[in-house]
Structure formats: C-alpha cells, structure tokens
Amino acid sequence: MSIHEVINPATEEVIDSVEHLDVRGTDEAIERAARAYETWKNVAPAERARIMRDFASALGDAQEELARLEVSNAGHVIGNARWEAGNVRDVVGYYSAAPERLLGDQIPVEGGLNVTFHEPLGVVGVIVPWNFPLPIAGWAIGPALAAGNTVVLKPAELTPLTAMRIGSIAREAGVPEGVLQILPGKGSVVGDRFVTHPAVRKVVFTGSTAVGRRIMAGCASQSKRVTLEMGGKNSNVVFADADVRAAAEAAPGGAFDNAGQDCCARSRILVQESVFDEFMEHLETAVKNFRVGDPNDEDSAMGPLISAGHRDSVLRYIDQGDVAFTGEAPSGPGYWVRPTVLLARSATEPCFSEEIFGPVVSVLRFRDEGEAVELANNTEYGLSGSIWTRDLGRALRVSRGIESGNLSVNSHSSVRYSTPFGGFKQSGLGRELGPHAVEAFTEVKNVFFANNQSTHPESRRQS
C-alpha cells in the first residue's frame, strides 16, 4: 500500500491522506465481495428493500456532512454539494423499491409454462470520476445492490473522501459486510484489476473516452459487461424565435456549473445569426454577474478547478482562442479560472471541437435549422444539449435530429434519477438511472416447465 495526499482545490492545502490498495489488497476485496454475493443474492426481496431504505435514510441524515466533504475535497460550491448529497440519498431510496418489483415474464408456449427471471450478475466493479464523485457513485450502487449484486468501487485518486464515507455509512446502516466496499487506489492498479479479475462480472465506468475505450477493450477478452459514460461536447442551440434574454441568462449555468468540469456542460453555444448581437449583449451581463468564489459561501455559483495541472490545460485553450469577454475569479491560492466566452470562427477550431472540461464556452452563428442540427452533430460525442425555441414543431424536429442521449428544451436539465441517462457515439454505452437501470445489472434466465413431455414439439423432434 502507498499513501496519497488529498488536496482542497480552493486552498491548495492537504486535508487528508488515504491508503491506496495494491493488487493483493484489491484481489482480497474482490474475493470478499464474491463470498458476500452468495448470501446477498438470496436475501429476501422485502428484506433487501428494507436494508436499502435504511441505507437511504442514513445517507439523508448525513447529507450536510457529505456536502461539506464534497466542498473541501472536490471544490464544489455548497449549494451544488447539498443537491449532490441529496441525490445519492434519493437514488438509493428510489431503487430500494426495485427488489420487490424486479418482475419476469410468463410467455405463452405450447406444451407447458415458460417464465423468465432476472438473475444478478455477481460482483460489479464501479470506477467513479473526480468531477462528480458523490452522485455518480450512487448511480451505480443503488441499482446494482437492488438487483442482488455486490459492489467494489474505486473512487478517483483526487476525490476519494465522499465515496469512502458512503461506504462507512452503508455498514452503519446495516448493509452486510462485503456487499459494498470502497477501494481507493490508482486506476492502473485497482481499476485494471476490475477489468481483469474473473470474479468481476461487470464494470461501470465514468471518465474520459480514451480510458473508457481501453476498459471496453480489456473487458472484451472475458466478454465482461460494461456501462460507459464518457466525454461530451454539447451544444446549446438558440433560435431567433426563442426568449433570447432568458436563453442568455441561463447559458452560464449550463456551461460553467462545477467550473465546466461536467460531461453535460453546454460548452458550445449556437446562435441564429439574426439574434446573435442581442444574445451576446445579454450573455456578457450574465457572465459578469456569475459569481466565482469560496465554495463554502452560499452565494458562490462556481468554485475552483480540481488541480493545477487541469487548470493549466484549460488556460492553454483560452490563450489560443478569441476571447469575447470573461467573468471574474479570485486571486491567490486555489486553482481558479475566470468564466470565459470565446468566439469561434468555424466548427473545426479546437475550442469548439475538443472537450476542454473547464469554464470556457465557444459561440458560433448559424443560418437556419438545418445548419444548427449539422453543427450540433459535428462532434464525436453525443451526451447532452439544449434547444431554445418557442416553436413546438421545431423543438420536436431538432430534438429528434440531434444525435445526443439527453436533451432539454428551454432549459439545461440533464439528470433526474427517475429518467435514463447516457450518451450516443463516443459519449458512452448503456444507460444509467431511470426505471430500467436495475435490469442492466441482471441476466435474463428463461425456464420452461413441460406439462407433458411427449407432446412438446422439441421432445418429438428428439425422439
């Protein structure tokens, strides 16, 4: 094992140190999860549901504690962090109903009775990113446990603290030992072992597209299931018939939430040329009023970036771009970047085509509906996006035309625990959340019961 220091990105101070597991420690945890699975999968549905309700209640009791931990570890502003902590509670609570509602089918067939069952997979390996370590952990934990699986979860090296606390809350709430384990460590050690260990039956990954591809390739050798949520370069499309002022005032929240460190960030704004100047005037006011500051301040809308290295990467894009205007950010300690609006001259510019993952948005004009859809689809990604229009027909046409998994009309909403979430193209594979997420953690088993073997057509062919 090795020791890793955890840094507060708003102050650059060390706030904790965490032991990283090695391969042996990872294997031991996976083996504990495999043993626990043999018991957990046979827990009566009503009892498993009760345990999960108790877990959700305990998460609710710890909401403020988890939120404050997210502020200090990830630099999230306190208002957002409270929502994130509440989201974990809500997700686990939502899926606590699933054990008693994981229904199979009775299919009419000749010669007997045919039924299907949803069987759990076994051990599920979950790899959580640093940008939303708290809610994304819950998105996998909830449905995986509800289906009867056990979970080993690797938090990001930069932001392990909230996931570790979730693990201890689970044990305090009565989740049996070995059913949910948090394994801090390097991706090249713990994450890779999730991919290669035969007892891990599925890997759930959120992170960069490059790493997701490697995980998918590694899992292929064992035909291991994957769910991948990866990058995004999402468009905010503003038509001339929209409420232009409302669209401009909402744009900073859609692009700069979590300092733009969000795969769903609307980091490309497409504005119909006839209202471009009006939109930019309102956008400048909104950006300059977007408050960046101490994440513990209730009035702060944006905190720091996660690390010095990531800050420097974002600043390189800004240095290469045509800056229209910026907001303000603190000076002194912390990994701060001003909210920045760039003018894109074409869809091929790096600022418009590459995922920057910071508080930077690029604005480009378009002529008509067809060009807007073409520009929105001119990316390898397809995770989210927004459409601003008063025309219902246009909203329907454009939402069907844009190749993206999560779209909002006249808003920037991407995530609700009761609706599916996931991407097209290089943004991912599979869906999380929503009513069917539990099924992604199961295998469908088909069983036929013959009522008279001699009359069954399959039996007749074999006689």
C-alpha angles and dihedrals in degrees: 000000000000133000122243123193118225116218130206102228093207094057104018088230125139107248101174145349125230132198113236118216122235126214093275093051090047092051091049091052092049090050090051089051091050091052092046090051092064089063101032095054089057096049107119112261093241091051093047088050091051092051090051092049089052089049091051091049091051090050088052091052089053096045097113092043092051092045093052090048090053091050093054097039103037103022094238116157112254096246092056093042091056090052090049093050090048090049091058089052092047095047094051089045092049093052093044085083093057101078090066094042103045092119129186128202136256106215120197110240137159120265102017148345124315121195136168130217132197106229121191118248100227124237115016120200114211123194113195126198129230097240098068104009095157107050097033090056088057094049091067101030094056102054095032094056092041090058092053100260127131120232135219110188129195113200121205114275091239097049113030101133104086094046090050090052091049088056093053092045089054092056092045089052094053104264102152120254114273095018094100120020128173113213114191114200149102121309089232089059113027098024094046090050090056086057097046104034109098094214091064104086099183138021122208111196134182117182143073123354092236093057092041091056091052091050091050091050091049093049091051092073089066096032085242119173120247138189112195129190108180141153133343140195100183131189130225103201117200117190125199092246092058127100089267096191093050091048092051094046091051095046098083091055090050093050107029103039108129087009089294090296090131129108087216095052112133091229095160120062116195112194126187106246097236091064099031097109093045091050094048092051092055092041093055091055091048094049094048089051093049102109118225117186151095107002090219091060110100090217097054115110097185137027134192131300117264101254145000092252093053092046090054091050091054093047091055090061090049092049090053096046137080103255114212095180142320141212126230133273135183122268125220127044118009136064097273129170126177117241102259135197118203128194111230117208095191141003091253097064113114092237089057100039106035128070105249096177095207141089093293127117128184121210125207133175124234132191107213145351095277093053091047092057091044092052093045090053094046093101138080089237133076112177111122145336146162136241122202115198141120091217110097093196091052091047090054095045095047095043089053092044099051113086099227137118100221123035133170129199115216091349141062098233114141109156133054118154091226095056130064120264128196145100146262126230114355093353093084155289126265132003134273129201126015130087096302100047093099090061089062087066094054142069119226112234120197119206126185121198112198117216094191115010094198092061097046109109093222090054092049091054091052095048 
